[in-house]
Amino acid sequence: MSSPYRSFRKAIQPALDSVRARLLKRQLLNGLASDTTGYAFTREDVSLHIRERFGRAPGAEVESTGEADLLKVTIGGRSIFWPAALAQDDLPWLYREVFDPFDANPSSYDHPSLDYGRRRWILDAGAAEGYFSVFALAKSGARILSVEPLPVMQRALARTLASHAGGREALAVSAALGEKPGSALLHVDAKHVCDSRLIDPAAPGREAGATESVPVTTIDLLAAQHLLAADGLIKMDVEGFEMAALQGAIRTLRDCKPALAIAVYHELDNARKCAAIIRAANPAYAIEFRGYYGWFHPPRPYMLFAT
């Protein structure tokens, strides 16, 4: 492709995206009347999806740390550490998921009802690169537990936490979360490492690719070990295993009633399944679904919030 053509394409891309966004929004809004998912999506949900879909990802600055296995990646003035062996392509998108403002971001964890300022502890389930933990450290004075099963992420995550904690307690826990403690196989997505996920032993067949055995703990065990009590918050994005993680948190949900911010878009019924587990554990929870995850069909909510 010639340089003049690339320059022309770049110049007209915003106008092309604007047209595509309007057409897609009209199509999705027309489809709301015949939606059969039972989730009652709103026009605002669709608008947020369009803003996410056509939003511009910020640029990333990548620096050497002087250590062969770690890089420093800065986006939007916020720096994290990242394994040098992994591609950084997904980081701008992951940054947007956490740091784009709530009113423009269907995946935002910054729901006003969560009241970060009053939280005494925050558990980041599926911490991955650590952006939510960085967000939580900035929004609260809480103790942070960042739970991430991928061994390749552990040193980078610990360095990221230490660089933002300012001496406060912020601990990286190397484990997956489940219904009971033990071990499990983790399918490692080499191209998009943050999409790596536990292998469901009951599922037919197995995904091709590398696997690693990782320890599994439960939220109830972590709560007991770290003396977690009232005024907590659990963020969760564990690639479709949210139901198992919630089953391992029944005592914590019942006795401590932490606020919850859970990504539920991985399968169509996950929002309903998670809500049922939460209500059974503690009927006092008020539950809200938010967002229109239109990247898959049929669409499903992006987030579940419970307080």
RAUR-V130892 format. One record per residue. N is the residue number from 1. RES is the residue in three letters. SS is DSSP state (hx for helix, st for strand, lp for the rest). PSI is psi in whole degrees, 0 to 359 (* if undefined). BURIAL is b if it has 24 or more other C-alpha atoms within 12 Angstrom, else e. Layout:
n={N	N}
res={RES	RES}
ss={SS	SS}
psi={PSI	PSI}
burial={BURIAL	BURIAL}
This chain:
n={1	2	3	4	5	6	7	8	9	10	11	12	13	14	15	16	17	18	19	20	21	22	23	24	25	26	27	28	29	30	31	32	33	34	35	36	37	38	39	40	41	42	43	44	45	46	47	48	49	50	51	52	53	54	55	56	57	58	59	60	61	62	63	64	65	66	67	68	69	70	71	72	73	74	75	76	77	78	79	80	81	82	83	84	85	86	87	88	89	90	91	92	93	94	95	96	97	98	99	100	101	102	103	104	105	106	107	108	109	110	111	112	113	114	115	116	117	118	119	120	121	122	123	124	125	126	127	128	129	130	131	132	133	134	135	136	137	138	139	140	141	142	143	144	145	146	147	148	149	150	151	152	153	154	155	156	157	158	159	160	161	162	163	164	165	166	167	168	169	170	171	172	173	174	175	176	177	178	179	180	181	182	183	184	185	186	187	188	189	190	191	192	193	194	195	196	197	198	199	200	201	202	203	204	205	206	207	208	209	210	211	212	213	214	215	216	217	218	219	220	221	222	223	224	225	226	227	228	229	230	231	232	233	234	235	236	237	238	239	240	241	242	243	244	245	246	247	248	249	250	251	252	253	254	255	256	257	258	259	260	261	262	263	264	265	266	267	268	269	270	271	272	273	274	275	276	277	278	279	280	281	282	283	284	285	286	287	288	289	290	291	292	293	294	295	296	297	298	299	300	301	302	303	304	305	306	307}
res={MET	SER	SER	PRO	TYR	ARG	SER	PHE	ARG	LYS	ALA	ILE	GLN	PRO	ALA	LEU	ASP	SER	VAL	ARG	ALA	ARG	LEU	LEU	LYS	ARG	GLN	LEU	LEU	ASN	GLY	LEU	ALA	SER	ASP	THR	THR	GLY	TYR	ALA	PHE	THR	ARG	GLU	ASP	VAL	SER	LEU	HIS	ILE	ARG	GLU	ARG	PHE	GLY	ARG	ALA	PRO	GLY	ALA	GLU	VAL	GLU	SER	THR	GLY	GLU	ALA	ASP	LEU	LEU	LYS	VAL	THR	ILE	GLY	GLY	ARG	SER	ILE	PHE	TRP	PRO	ALA	ALA	LEU	ALA	GLN	ASP	ASP	LEU	PRO	TRP	LEU	TYR	ARG	GLU	VAL	PHE	ASP	PRO	PHE	ASP	ALA	ASN	PRO	SER	SER	TYR	ASP	HIS	PRO	SER	LEU	ASP	TYR	GLY	ARG	ARG	ARG	TRP	ILE	LEU	ASP	ALA	GLY	ALA	ALA	GLU	GLY	TYR	PHE	SER	VAL	PHE	ALA	LEU	ALA	LYS	SER	GLY	ALA	ARG	ILE	LEU	SER	VAL	GLU	PRO	LEU	PRO	VAL	MET	GLN	ARG	ALA	LEU	ALA	ARG	THR	LEU	ALA	SER	HIS	ALA	GLY	GLY	ARG	GLU	ALA	LEU	ALA	VAL	SER	ALA	ALA	LEU	GLY	GLU	LYS	PRO	GLY	SER	ALA	LEU	LEU	HIS	VAL	ASP	ALA	LYS	HIS	VAL	CYS	ASP	SER	ARG	LEU	ILE	ASP	PRO	ALA	ALA	PRO	GLY	ARG	GLU	ALA	GLY	ALA	THR	GLU	SER	VAL	PRO	VAL	THR	THR	ILE	ASP	LEU	LEU	ALA	ALA	GLN	HIS	LEU	LEU	ALA	ALA	ASP	GLY	LEU	ILE	LYS	MET	ASP	VAL	GLU	GLY	PHE	GLU	MET	ALA	ALA	LEU	GLN	GLY	ALA	ILE	ARG	THR	LEU	ARG	ASP	CYS	LYS	PRO	ALA	LEU	ALA	ILE	ALA	VAL	TYR	HIS	GLU	LEU	ASP	ASN	ALA	ARG	LYS	CYS	ALA	ALA	ILE	ILE	ARG	ALA	ALA	ASN	PRO	ALA	TYR	ALA	ILE	GLU	PHE	ARG	GLY	TYR	TYR	GLY	TRP	PHE	HIS	PRO	PRO	ARG	PRO	TYR	MET	LEU	PHE	ALA	THR}
ss={lp	lp	hx	hx	hx	hx	hx	hx	hx	hx	hx	hx	hx	hx	hx	hx	hx	hx	hx	hx	hx	hx	hx	hx	hx	hx	hx	hx	hx	hx	hx	hx	lp	lp	lp	lp	lp	lp	lp	lp	lp	lp	hx	hx	hx	hx	hx	hx	hx	hx	hx	hx	hx	hx	lp	lp	lp	lp	lp	lp	st	st	st	st	lp	lp	lp	lp	lp	st	st	st	st	st	st	lp	lp	st	st	st	st	st	st	lp	lp	lp	lp	lp	lp	lp	hx	hx	hx	hx	hx	hx	hx	hx	hx	lp	lp	hx	hx	hx	lp	lp	lp	lp	lp	lp	lp	hx	hx	hx	lp	hx	hx	hx	lp	lp	st	st	st	st	st	lp	lp	lp	lp	lp	hx	hx	hx	hx	hx	hx	hx	hx	hx	lp	lp	lp	st	st	st	st	st	lp	lp	lp	hx	hx	hx	hx	hx	hx	hx	hx	hx	hx	hx	hx	hx	hx	hx	lp	lp	lp	lp	st	st	st	st	lp	lp	st	st	lp	lp	lp	lp	st	st	st	st	st	st	lp	lp	lp	lp	lp	hx	hx	hx	lp	st	st	lp	lp	lp	lp	lp	lp	lp	lp	lp	lp	lp	lp	st	st	st	st	st	st	st	lp	hx	hx	hx	hx	hx	hx	hx	lp	lp	lp	lp	lp	lp	st	st	st	st	st	lp	lp	lp	lp	lp	hx	hx	hx	hx	hx	hx	lp	lp	hx	hx	hx	hx	hx	hx	lp	lp	lp	st	st	st	st	st	lp	lp	lp	lp	lp	lp	hx	hx	hx	hx	hx	hx	hx	hx	hx	hx	hx	hx	lp	lp	lp	lp	lp	st	st	st	st	lp	lp	st	lp	lp	lp	lp	lp	lp	st	lp	lp	st	st	st	st	lp}
psi={128	156	317	321	318	319	318	315	317	322	323	354	317	321	319	316	322	318	313	320	317	318	316	319	316	317	315	320	320	328	345	325	332	12	133	11	339	11	352	57	151	169	324	322	315	318	319	322	317	318	320	314	324	9	156	128	140	159	156	137	121	128	152	146	356	359	132	332	357	139	161	125	126	126	132	29	0	130	141	167	147	139	128	336	349	149	148	9	326	348	319	321	315	323	314	320	325	317	346	144	153	319	359	14	106	343	8	141	4	45	134	329	345	337	65	329	337	2	132	334	149	128	120	96	116	54	329	242	345	8	318	322	320	315	314	323	324	329	345	170	21	157	141	129	114	110	119	125	338	115	324	340	348	312	320	317	317	320	319	313	313	326	341	347	335	36	351	166	117	109	132	126	121	88	159	166	139	191	331	157	156	227	163	160	135	123	121	116	103	330	320	83	332	353	4	146	157	152	125	114	341	349	143	132	175	146	141	153	182	146	154	145	129	151	150	131	182	159	324	320	316	320	320	317	325	12	47	131	230	169	43	176	137	120	140	126	90	39	47	356	24	324	316	318	322	324	331	10	14	314	319	317	320	313	330	337	58	151	151	137	106	127	121	21	355	327	158	318	4	325	313	319	316	317	320	319	316	313	322	324	322	99	349	349	138	127	137	134	145	143	161	103	93	9	334	161	134	159	160	164	151	312	151	130	139	132	*}
burial={e	e	e	e	e	e	e	e	e	e	e	e	e	e	e	e	e	e	e	e	b	e	e	e	b	e	e	b	b	e	e	b	e	e	e	e	e	e	b	e	b	e	e	e	b	b	b	b	b	b	b	b	b	b	e	e	e	e	e	b	e	b	e	e	e	e	e	e	e	b	b	b	b	b	b	e	e	b	b	b	b	b	b	e	e	b	e	b	e	b	b	b	b	b	b	b	b	b	b	b	e	e	e	b	b	b	b	b	b	b	b	e	e	b	b	b	e	e	b	b	b	b	b	b	b	b	b	b	b	b	b	b	b	b	b	b	b	e	b	b	b	b	b	b	b	b	b	b	b	b	b	b	b	b	b	b	b	b	b	b	b	b	e	b	b	e	e	e	b	b	b	b	b	b	b	b	b	b	b	e	e	e	e	b	b	b	b	b	b	e	e	e	b	b	b	b	b	b	b	e	e	e	e	e	e	e	e	e	e	e	e	e	e	b	b	b	b	b	b	b	b	b	b	e	e	e	e	b	b	e	b	b	b	b	b	b	b	b	b	b	b	b	b	b	b	b	b	b	b	b	b	b	b	b	e	b	b	b	b	b	b	b	b	b	b	b	b	b	e	b	b	b	b	b	b	e	b	b	b	e	b	b	e	e	b	e	b	b	b	b	b	b	b	b	e	e	e	b	b	b	b	b	b	b	b	b	b}
